[in-house]
Structure formats: structure tokens, C-alpha cells
């Protein structure tokens, strides 16, 4: 039986360093990936249906000086699409000895929880980000990271938000599955195979009040432990080191938008994906 991980972590919404008007309506900038407000959203595309929600925890006043909130995302909630085989243990083969079995499928469903806070005057802050997903070898896997964020206004229409995360990978301890059944094994339930570092950047360009484009890119590398990107057979975690996402959005009004999204990475085991999304802020 797979060991399930209870991932308890929080991440962030950040927010911009813009000066906020006293009018609550003007406070919301849905083109800013780090702004904090209460909202719900849903999308559907090549990787199934996704839902997300954001809850603002701080005061909705322009002079509060700080914004904080939490975001929850569930991707491919119905676990659609072709599945990859998942490791289920070693069995004794009369000719080859111990051989691996793959009698299960890796779920394509994943969850993300974020908490963060930021100074609304200078646009600097920090966040915690936790992702829970299935891994083809370890079963459940959680990636928990934390780090600072800042806001860089290039022009009135062009903004950049760099983020630096550091954290750990937590997986199910399946040592009993990769060891012969007649050898006693003590399992702690979870294992921390790697400490990792992730550099991210968001770049947003607003064409006008109704149309804007958002580009995000991230690169992850291990600091200690198993390689983040090497194949499982080579002792790595076999995860994509680079990920990029592009969104083109139509802002219907200050509280509603529709987005077309495209995502790619450098992993051989995942395909490029696309989806259309609707978001509503309160």
C-alpha cells in the first residue's frame, strides 16, 4: 500500500509595490500575479479541469501597509488523460531475481497551497509554497519552499516580479517496496531526498485597460541530495528543471477576466498543455 503524505504548507500571494487608491475597487489588479484579493476561478483544457480560490486575510484598506492571503489550487480534479505507470514494488523472478513491478497508475491530479504577505508600499515580501502530487516511483510527493519576492516597475505597463525559493522535497518512504520481502525493513513513513532551490520570474505587459499578457518562468536545481532532474534509474527524481507559462487575458472589468494559457517544460515525460480560464474577484 502506498504511504500517503500529509502536506501542510502555505504559500503566498504577494502583491505589487504600487500606490493603492482608497477605493476598494481600484485596489484590485487582476493582471498582477502577486496582488492579494478574494477570488474564485475555474479552467479547462488539455490537462483536464482546474479550480482555484484566493482568500485575502488582511484589511481591505489602502493605508494598511501590508497585504496577506492564501491561495488554493487543484489541477486536473477529475484525473483525466493518459496515465504513466507507477512503481508498486519488487517481486522475485525465477530467472532474473528481484524485478520491479508497475501495477498502478500515477495520478495526474495535484494540489497547491500558498500563503504570503507583502509590503504594499515597496512591493517586497515573502511567501511559502507547497505542492502535493503523485510521483511515478515514490507515490505521493510534496514540494515545500519559502522565499522572498520583490516588485520591479520597468514602465507604467511593464512590471517584473522575481522570486527566490528554497525548500525540501518530501516523498513516501517506500523502502519496504524496493527490498526483498524476507529482509526486515523499518520505515519512517516519509523521506526527504532533496533540498532544492527555485528561481522564478513573472513579467506582465498591459496593452491597455482590457488586454494584458503574463509570462512566468522557473528553474529548479537541487542543493543537496538526489538530483531534481536526473532519471529515476540514475538516482534522480526525474522532474522538469525548467517550466514556462504564457497567459493572454481579456479583462472584462476590474473583477472578471478570461485567460488563454499555454505551459511547457523540459521534461520528456510531460506534454505541452493549454487551457482557457475564468476568474472572478470579490
N, C-alpha and C positions, 0 to 999 in steps of 0.2 A: 504494500500500500504506500502511496506517495505521502511524504511528510508535507503538510501544508504549513505555510509560513503566515504568521500574523504580522503584517507590516503596519507599524504605527509610525507615521511620519507626517510631516506637514510641510507645505510649500507656500509659495508665495504669490502674490500678485505684487507687483512692485508699484510704480506709478511714475509719472513724469515730473520733471522739475519745473513745470510751467506755473505761472501765477494763476490761481483759480479765482473765478468770479464768485461773488456772494450768491448768485443764483444757482440753486442746486442743479438745474437743467444744464447749465454751462459747465458744471464740474465734470460731466461725463464726456470722455473722449474715447469712443469705441475703436478708433484706429490706433490707439496707444496700447501696445501689448502689456504694459506694466501699470495701467490705470486700475484703480480699485473701485468697484461698484457692485451692486447686487444684480444678477442676471441669470438667465437660463438660455440654453442653446441646444440645437439638435442638428444632425447632419447624416447624410447617406451617400455612399459611393462604392468604390471598388473593394473596400475592406469592410463593408457592412455598415451598420448603423452605430452612430456615436451620440452620446449625450454628455452635457456638462452643465455645471452650475457654479456660480460665484456668490459669495456672501460677504458683504462689507461689514467689518467688525468695529470700525472706528466711527467717530461722529461725522455726520454729513454737513460739516461747516467748513467754509473756506479758510477760516483762521485757526483751525485745529492744529496745523503744523505737521500732522502725521496721518498717514492712511495705512490701514492694515486690513487683511481679509484672507479668506480661504477659498480655494478652487478645488472642485472635484470633477474628474473626467472618467468616463467609462467608454472604451473603444471596442467596436465590434461586439456589442452587447449580446447579440444572438449567435456569436461564434460561427459566422458564415465563412464560406470559402474552403479551398483545399487545405488539408491539414498535413503537417510534417509528422513522420514517425517519432515516437518518444521512447526513450530507454526505459525498460522495465526490469532489468536485472540480468545476471549471468546464469547460464544453465550448463550442466555437464553434457558434452557431446562425446559419444563413444570413440570418435576418430580424431576430433580436434581439441578435446579438453573443454575448458571454460569458453563459451562463446556468448556474446551479448544478444539480448532479445529486444525487439521493439514492437511490443504488442499493444501499444497505446498510441494516442494521437496528441500532439501538442496543441493546446488551446490557443486560438488567436485573439481571445479576449484579454484586455488589460485594463488596469485602473491606475489613476494618478491622483495624488492628494498634495496640495500645496498650501503653505502659509507664509506670509511675508509682511513686512512693514517698510515704509519708505518716508523720507522727509519730503514734504510737498514743496518746500522752498528751493532746495538744491538738487532734488532728484536722486539722492543716494539712499541706499537701504540694504536690506539683506533678505534672504528667503531660504526656506527649506523645501526640498522637492523629494517626493517618494513615489516610485513606480512599482507596481506589482504585476508580474506577468508570468507566463509559463516558459520553461526552458526545455529544449529537446533532450537534455541529458539529466539535469538536476531536478526536474519537476518545477516547483514554484521558485521564483527568483524575485527578490526585491532589490531595488537600487535606491539608496537614500543618500542625498547630498545636500550641502548647505553652502552658501557663499554670498558675496556682495553683488550689488547691481548699481549702475550709475546711468545718468541721462546725459547725452551729448547732443545739443541742438546745433546742427550744421547750418541749416537755413530755416526760414519760417515753415517750410513744407517738408523738410528732410531732417529726420531725427534718427539717432543711433543709440541703442541700449546694450552695452557689453555686460556680460555676467560671467563670473568665475565660480565654479562649483568644485567642492572636494567632498568625498564621502566613501561609502563602502558598498560592496555587493554582498547580499545575504542570500544563501541558497539552502535548499533542503539537504541535510546530511544523509546521502544515500549510500554510505559506505557498506552497509549490510547487503546492498543490491549488487555491488561490484566485487564481492568477496565470496569464496566458496561457502556453501551452506553449512559445512561441518567445521568452519572456523568461527569461534565466538567473536562477536564484534560489539563494542559499546558505542552507541550513537547518542550524540547530544541533541539531536533534533534539527539543529541548524549549523551552518558553517559560514565563515567569512573568507572566501577565497581570494578577494582582491580589495585593495584600496585604490580608488580612481580619482582622476581629475578631469573636469569637463569645462571647456571654454565655449561660450555661446555669444552670439551677437544677433540682435534684431535691428533691422533697418526699415523705416517706414517713409514712403513718399506720398504726400497728398496732392493729387492733381487739382482738386477743387473741393468744395464742401461735400460733394456726393461720392466722389471716386477716390480710392486710395489703394496702394499696393504695399504689402508687407513681406519682407524676406527674412527668414531666420536660418542660421547655420550653426552647427555644433560639432565639436571634435572631442572625443573621449580617449584617454590613454590611462593605462594602469600605472600607479606609483609603486605598488608593492603587491606581490602575489601573482596569481595567474594572469596571463595576457588577456586583455579585453577582446582582442580581435583575432588571435590565432585560432586555428581549428581545434575542435574538441580532441581529436586524435593526437594533436601536438601539445595537449595540456592546456589549451586556452578556453575561453568562454564562448568564442565564435560569435561575437556581437559586432554590429556595424560601428566602425570608429567615426565615420562621418555621416551626418544627416543634414539634409537641406529641405526647406519648405517654402513655397511661394503661394501667397494669397492675393487675389484681386477682389475688392469689395465694393459694393454699392450701398452707400449709407442712405437709407430711406428717410430717416430723420435722426435726431440725436440719440434715440433709444432703440432703433431697429436697423439691422443691416443683413444683407445676403452676401455670402462669400463663395468664391470658387477656389478650391485649394489643390495644390499638387505637392507631393512629397517624394523624395528619392534618398537613397543611401548607397554606400559602397559594399553592402553585403551581397554575397552570391545567393543567399537563401531567401531573400525578400524581393518582391517586385515593386516597381514604382506604383504609387497609389494616388487617387484623386477623389474628391468628394465636394458636394455642394452643401452649404451650411446656412442656417438661420439663427440669429441671436436677438434677444430682447432684453433690454436693461430696464430696471425699475427705479 
